[in-house]
Amino acid sequence: MRMRRHSAGNDDEAGIDLTPMLDVVFIMLIFFIVTSTFIKTTGIEVNTPTADSSEQQPKGNILIAVDPNGEIWIDRQQVDIRAVRAAVERMRVDQPDSTVVVQADRDARSGLVIQVMDQVRMAGVQDVALAATAGAN
């Protein structure tokens, strides 16, 4: 004899429709991606000097770091002083009104920092700021 499986009759009622839940999850994912802010980093940690007269910058679109060893970092990549101008020009294509913040370590050579700022100005950016940590008032 053959054994038959006894089914409930309607196969349509057996599953749960996940489409509305997936729609809600997808909409929430889009919402969080659009509203999130992305923190830009240079790729290294620098010890900026303190200054009592430092002011809060609204934001710097292009960050350049100079470490005590004379290395220059832009967008998590080490660059040569001769490549700073080209890198800034390339980044300004996406953001033409961008500002540049130079994060120089307190032990970095001032001559190299001035060369970096000079290269940034030759790239067409007039708004160049030098990062400093707020000192005690």
C-alpha positions as CSV (number, residue, x, y, z in Angstrom):
1,M,0.0,0.0,0.0
2,R,1.0,3.5,-0.7
3,M,1.1,6.1,2.0
4,R,-0.3,9.5,1.2
5,R,0.6,12.7,2.8
6,H,-2.3,14.5,4.2
7,S,-2.0,18.2,3.3
8,A,-4.0,21.1,4.6
9,G,-5.7,21.8,1.4
10,N,-4.5,25.4,0.5
11,D,-0.8,25.8,-0.2
12,D,-1.1,29.6,-0.5
13,E,-1.7,30.0,3.2
14,A,1.3,28.1,4.3
15,G,3.9,30.9,3.8
16,I,4.3,34.4,5.2
17,D,4.6,37.2,2.7
18,L,7.9,39.0,3.5
19,T,7.6,41.7,0.8
20,P,6.3,44.5,3.0
21,M,8.9,43.8,5.6
22,L,11.7,43.9,3.0
23,D,10.3,47.1,1.6
24,V,10.4,48.8,5.0
25,V,14.0,47.5,5.7
26,F,15.1,48.8,2.2
27,I,13.6,52.2,2.8
28,M,15.3,52.4,6.3
29,L,18.6,51.5,4.7
30,I,18.3,54.2,2.2
31,F,17.3,56.7,4.9
32,F,20.4,55.9,7.0
33,I,22.7,56.1,4.1
34,V,21.4,59.4,3.0
35,T,21.4,61.0,6.4
36,S,24.7,59.7,7.7
37,T,27.8,61.9,7.7
38,F,31.0,60.5,6.5
39,I,34.1,61.5,8.5
40,K,37.0,62.4,6.3
41,T,40.4,61.4,7.6
42,T,43.9,62.0,6.3
43,G,45.1,58.5,7.1
44,I,47.4,59.2,10.0
45,E,47.1,60.7,13.5
46,V,48.9,64.0,14.0
47,N,49.6,65.9,17.2
48,T,48.5,69.4,16.3
49,P,49.8,72.3,18.3
50,T,47.6,74.2,20.8
51,A,46.6,77.8,20.2
52,D,44.5,80.0,22.5
53,S,43.2,82.0,19.5
54,S,42.1,79.0,17.5
55,E,38.6,79.1,16.0
56,Q,36.3,76.3,15.0
57,Q,36.1,75.7,11.2
58,P,32.7,74.8,9.9
59,K,34.3,72.0,7.9
60,G,37.3,71.3,5.8
61,N,36.6,69.4,2.6
62,I,40.2,68.5,1.8
63,L,42.4,67.4,4.7
64,I,46.2,67.3,4.3
65,A,48.4,65.9,7.1
66,V,52.1,66.5,7.7
67,D,53.8,64.2,10.2
68,P,57.1,64.8,12.0
69,N,59.0,62.5,9.6
70,G,58.2,64.8,6.7
71,E,55.5,62.6,5.2
72,I,52.5,64.2,3.6
73,W,49.1,62.3,3.6
74,I,46.0,63.2,1.6
75,D,43.0,61.0,1.6
76,R,44.7,58.1,3.3
77,Q,47.6,58.0,0.8
78,Q,51.1,59.2,1.2
79,V,52.1,61.8,-1.4
80,D,55.2,63.6,-2.4
81,I,55.4,67.4,-2.1
82,R,55.4,67.6,-5.9
83,A,52.1,65.7,-6.1
84,V,50.2,67.8,-3.6
85,R,49.1,70.4,-6.2
86,A,47.8,67.7,-8.6
87,A,46.0,65.8,-5.8
88,V,44.2,69.0,-4.6
89,E,43.2,69.9,-8.2
90,R,41.9,66.4,-8.7
91,M,39.8,66.6,-5.5
92,R,38.5,70.0,-6.4
93,V,36.9,68.7,-9.5
94,D,34.2,67.1,-7.4
95,Q,33.9,70.1,-5.0
96,P,34.9,73.4,-6.6
97,D,34.2,75.5,-3.5
98,S,36.2,73.3,-1.2
99,T,38.4,74.5,1.6
100,V,41.7,72.9,2.7
101,V,42.8,72.2,6.2
102,V,46.5,71.4,6.8
103,Q,47.0,69.3,9.9
104,A,50.6,69.7,10.7
105,D,52.2,67.8,13.6
106,R,53.7,70.1,16.2
107,D,57.1,68.6,15.5
108,A,56.8,68.9,11.7
109,R,59.2,71.2,9.9
110,S,57.7,74.6,9.3
111,G,59.4,74.8,5.9
112,L,57.6,71.7,4.6
113,V,54.2,73.0,6.0
114,I,54.7,76.3,4.1
115,Q,55.6,74.3,0.9
116,V,52.4,72.3,1.3
117,M,50.3,75.5,1.8
118,D,52.0,77.0,-1.2
119,Q,51.2,74.0,-3.4
120,V,47.5,74.2,-2.3
121,R,47.4,77.9,-3.2
122,M,48.9,77.2,-6.6
123,A,46.1,74.6,-7.1
124,G,43.6,77.5,-6.9
125,V,42.4,77.2,-3.3
126,Q,42.5,80.5,-1.5
127,D,40.9,79.3,1.7
128,V,43.6,77.3,3.5
129,A,43.5,76.8,7.2
130,L,46.1,75.4,9.6
131,A,44.7,73.0,12.2
132,A,45.3,73.6,15.9
133,T,43.9,72.3,19.1
134,A,42.1,74.8,21.3
135,G,44.2,75.8,24.3
136,A,43.1,76.7,27.8
137,N,41.7,80.2,28.0
